[in-house]
Structures are given as structure tokens and as C-alpha cells.
Amino acid sequence: MEYTNQVKNRLKRAEGQIRGVLHMMEQGEDCRDVVAQLNAATTAIERAIGVIVSTNLEQCVRESVEKGEDSSEMVKQAVDLLIKSR
């Protein structure tokens, strides 16, 4: 699978948020602010997972349809993967 710039940018954003959290901790920021930033980073990572899984699923289903194969198992696996990532 080829990873798009959209996915890479989402992960770079999450990486920046994690660096920000470390900086906040070094500066002795309030616990609530640190946790809020960690939650934002978690959300960014979860969204990246969603984009990766959905993009991969779309690609696999297209290939399956072109070959005349059943894609229901792929869809089930993608849904399971999304559920596990939450």
C-alpha cells in the first residue's frame, strides 16, 4: 500500500503535538493542559488509523471487484481492525 501525503501529514501533526506535550511537561504546565494535548494527539493518531484502513479497504475492494471476487471478508477485516484500534 502506498501511504498518501494526507496520512503522513496527520502523523506529522500528531508528532508535533507529542513534542508539544513533552515541552509542556518540561515547563511544568498544568496537568489538565497536558492531558488535553495528549487527548488531541490520540485523536490525531486515531484519525490517521481511520484514513489508512479506509484507503486500504477502498483499494482492496476495487481490486476484488475488478477480479470478480467477493469482498465481504475484506470489509469484515477492515471493520474489525477499526474496532480494535479504538
C-alpha positions as CSV (number, residue, x, y, z in Angstrom):
1,M,0.0,0.0,0.0
2,E,1.2,3.5,-0.8
3,Y,0.7,5.9,2.0
4,T,-0.7,9.3,1.0
5,N,0.6,12.7,2.0
6,Q,-2.7,13.1,3.8
7,V,-1.8,10.3,6.2
8,K,1.8,11.4,6.6
9,N,0.7,15.0,7.4
10,R,-1.8,13.7,10.0
11,L,1.1,11.8,11.7
12,K,3.4,14.7,11.5
13,R,0.7,16.8,13.2
14,A,0.5,14.1,16.0
15,E,4.2,14.1,16.3
16,G,4.2,17.8,16.8
17,Q,1.6,17.5,19.4
18,I,3.6,14.9,21.3
19,R,6.7,17.2,21.2
20,G,4.4,20.0,22.5
21,V,3.4,17.8,25.4
22,L,7.0,17.0,26.3
23,H,7.8,20.7,26.2
24,M,4.7,21.4,28.4
25,M,5.9,18.8,30.9
26,E,9.4,20.3,30.9
27,Q,7.9,23.7,31.6
28,G,5.8,22.3,34.4
29,E,2.4,23.1,32.8
30,D,-0.8,22.3,34.5
31,C,-1.9,18.6,34.4
32,R,-5.2,19.4,32.7
33,D,-3.4,21.2,29.9
34,V,-1.0,18.3,29.4
35,V,-3.8,15.8,29.3
36,A,-5.8,17.9,26.9
37,Q,-2.8,17.9,24.5
38,L,-2.4,14.2,24.9
39,N,-6.0,13.7,24.0
40,A,-5.6,15.8,20.9
41,A,-2.6,13.7,19.9
42,T,-4.6,10.5,20.5
43,T,-7.4,11.8,18.3
44,A,-4.9,12.7,15.5
45,I,-3.5,9.2,15.6
46,E,-6.9,7.6,15.6
47,R,-7.9,9.6,12.6
48,A,-4.7,8.6,10.8
49,I,-5.6,4.9,11.5
50,G,-9.0,5.5,10.1
51,V,-7.6,7.1,6.9
52,I,-5.1,4.2,6.5
53,V,-7.7,1.5,7.0
54,S,-10.3,3.1,4.7
55,T,-7.9,3.9,2.0
56,N,-6.6,0.3,2.1
57,L,-10.1,-1.1,2.1
58,E,-11.1,1.0,-0.9
59,Q,-8.1,-0.2,-2.8
60,C,-8.7,-3.8,-1.9
61,V,-12.4,-3.7,-2.7
62,R,-11.7,-2.1,-6.1
63,E,-9.1,-4.8,-6.9
64,S,-11.5,-7.5,-5.7
65,V,-14.4,-6.2,-7.9
66,E,-12.1,-6.0,-10.9
67,K,-11.2,-9.7,-10.4
68,G,-14.9,-10.6,-9.8
69,E,-14.1,-11.8,-6.2
70,D,-16.2,-11.4,-3.1
71,S,-15.0,-8.5,-0.9
72,S,-17.2,-9.2,2.1
73,E,-14.4,-10.8,4.1
74,M,-12.1,-7.8,3.4
75,V,-14.8,-5.4,4.7
76,K,-15.2,-7.5,7.8
77,Q,-11.4,-7.5,8.5
78,A,-11.3,-3.7,8.0
79,V,-14.2,-3.2,10.4
80,D,-12.5,-5.5,13.0
81,L,-9.3,-3.5,12.6
82,L,-11.0,-0.2,13.2
83,I,-12.8,-1.6,16.2
84,K,-9.5,-2.9,17.7
85,S,-7.9,0.5,17.2
86,R,-10.4,2.3,19.3
